[in-house]
Amino acid sequence: DSVGEVASWITPRLGGVGPTTVAMLLRNTVEAAERA
């Protein structure tokens, strides 16, 4: 699944990006950097 699909299930898009979305994006970025 794409990050946007997963994040949209966890945080509502009412006020923008929620803390859970930020945490998941950061985790995915770290995982991608470790693989590179």
C-alpha positions as semicolon CSV with decimal commas, in nm:
position;residue;x (nm);y (nm);z (nm)
1;D;0,000;0,000;0,000
2;S;0,113;0,353;-0,059
3;V;0,201;0,574;0,235
4;G;-0,090;0,806;0,154
5;E;-0,343;0,524;0,166
6;V;-0,212;0,394;0,497
7;A;-0,188;0,740;0,650
8;S;-0,539;0,835;0,541
9;W;-0,675;0,539;0,738
10;I;-0,502;0,654;1,057
11;T;-0,539;1,031;1,057
12;P;-0,831;1,240;0,937
13;R;-0,756;1,503;0,675
14;L;-0,955;1,775;0,850
15;G;-0,680;1,996;0,991
16;G;-0,388;1,875;0,784
17;V;-0,118;1,626;0,876
18;G;-0,155;1,460;1,215
19;P;0,128;1,346;1,441
20;T;0,071;0,980;1,355
21;T;0,114;1,056;0,985
22;V;0,438;1,243;1,055
23;A;0,568;0,953;1,264
24;M;0,487;0,699;0,993
25;L;0,648;0,910;0,721
26;L;0,960;0,950;0,934
27;R;0,975;0,576;1,000
28;N;0,936;0,497;0,631
29;T;1,209;0,748;0,545
30;V;1,449;0,588;0,793
31;E;1,372;0,239;0,662
32;A;1,428;0,353;0,303
33;A;1,759;0,516;0,398
34;E;1,876;0,196;0,568
35;R;1,798;-0,005;0,254
36;A;1,981;0,237;0,025
